[in-house]
Amino acid sequence: MVKIKVSYQNAQELDRLIQILEPYILSLKMVKQKDERYLKAYIKLKLKGESNNEI
């Protein structure tokens, strides 16, 4: 499993990234922040050959 921390300025940027990574995404958590220049999201990706089951 790979964990990615993403910083973005608008929802369209994150939506585009999700479209690209969608076949590999295990989970996605968007962090709500106030008065910040960049928004943050955390994405967990499965690697090729990994199952979707997490222990």
C-alpha positions in Angstrom: 0.0 0.0 0.0 1.1 3.5 -0.8 -0.1 6.6 1.1 -0.1 10.0 -0.7 -0.6 13.5 0.9 -2.1 15.9 -1.7 -2.2 19.6 -1.5 -4.6 21.4 -3.9 -6.2 24.8 -4.4 -9.6 23.9 -5.9 -11.9 20.8 -6.2 -11.3 20.5 -9.9 -7.6 19.7 -9.3 -8.5 16.9 -6.8 -11.2 15.6 -9.1 -8.8 15.2 -12.0 -6.3 13.4 -9.8 -9.0 11.0 -8.6 -10.0 10.3 -12.1 -6.4 9.3 -13.0 -5.8 7.2 -9.8 -9.3 5.7 -9.4 -8.5 2.1 -10.3 -5.9 2.0 -7.5 -7.6 4.0 -4.7 -8.3 2.1 -1.5 -9.4 5.2 0.5 -9.6 8.9 0.2 -9.8 11.4 3.1 -10.3 15.1 2.5 -9.3 17.4 5.4 -11.5 20.4 6.0 -9.4 23.5 6.7 -10.4 27.1 7.2 -8.3 30.1 6.1 -5.7 28.0 4.4 -4.3 28.6 0.9 -4.1 24.9 0.1 -6.6 22.1 0.9 -5.3 18.7 1.8 -6.3 15.1 1.0 -4.9 11.8 2.0 -5.1 8.9 -0.5 -4.3 5.2 0.1 -3.4 3.3 -3.1 -3.2 -0.4 -3.6 -0.2 -1.8 -5.6 -0.5 -4.1 -8.6 -1.4 -7.6 -7.4 -2.5 -6.4 -3.9 -6.0 -7.4 -2.7 -8.6 -4.9 -1.5 -8.7 -6.5 1.9 -7.0 -4.6 4.7 -6.1 -6.2 7.9 
